């Protein structure tokens, strides 16, 4: 598992669109696997789950991205990548997970 947490300024919808388009468009094997959105008058939360093939690991890696904003405040981002190892009982390598997060870091 690899994780990125960050506070971001900007427009929520624009940031979410940039992440969706950038992740899916950034790799021929990347796909948006699931989405969930919640909002009230005071807050908004969006969750996206992406997946792509990791050629170095020879497997698929997932990336879950959560954006949360209360009112006009900052946007909180949490991203967790997982699945980048072929080991049976423990993680041997998280390179594929880190590479997936690196693509998100570029978009931010």
N, C-alpha and C positions, 0 to 999 in steps of 0.2 A: 504494500500500500504506500502510495505517495500522496502528500496532501499540500494544498496551497490555501491559505486564508488571507484575505486582503480587504481593506476598505477602499471603495472607489467612489469618485465624484462623477456626476453626469446624469444623463437621461436613462432611466431604467429600461425602457423599450428599445432604445438605440443600442445600449450595451448588450441586452439579451439577443437582439438580432445579429449584432456583430459576432458574438460568440457562436451562435448557431451556424451562421453562414461560414465563418472562419474555420470552425472545426470540421464541418462536413466538406467544405471546399478545399481543405488543407491536405486531404489524403484521399486517394482513390478508393480505399477500403473503409473510410469512416462513414458512419451512419448515425442518425438520431433515432435511438431505440425507444425512448419514452419521454413524456413531458407531463408536468403537473403545474397548475397555476392557482393561487389563492389570493384574494384581495378583499379588503374592507375599505372603509373611508379613510382609515388611519394607516394601513400597511399593505404591502404587496410582497408576495413570495413566489418565486418560480424555480422549479427543479427540472433539470434536463439530464438525461442519461445518454451518453454517446458510446459507441464501440468502434474499434478499428483493429485491423490485423497488425501484429508486431512481427516483422520479418526476423528480427534478431532473436526473439523468443520462440518464434514459430507457433504463436498462439494469438488469441484475441485479448484485447485489453479494454476495460471499460473506464469511463470517466463520468462521474456524477458532479454536476455543477448546480449549486444553489445560490440564488440571489435573493436578498431580503432588504426591504427599505421601509422604514417607518416614517410616514409623512414626507416632508421635503428633505429629510436627513440624508446622510451618506448611504451608499449601497454596500451591504456586506456580502462578500463572495466567499463561498467555501467550495473547494473542488477536491475530490478524492478519486484517485486512479487506482485500479486494482486489476489483478489477473495476469500480471506480467511474469509469472514463474511457472515452470513445469514440474517443480519438485513435489513429492508426495506429502511430506510432513512439515516442511519449512520453506521459506523463501530463499531461493538461490540467487536470483537477480531481479532487481526492480527497474532495469534499464528501460523497458518498454513503457512502464508506468511514468517514469520521469520524462521520457520523450513526449508522451501525450500531454503532460502538464506544461512542458516547454512550449508547445503550440499555443496553449491558453495564455501563457505569460506573454508571448508575442502579441496576442490580440489585445491585451490589456495595456 
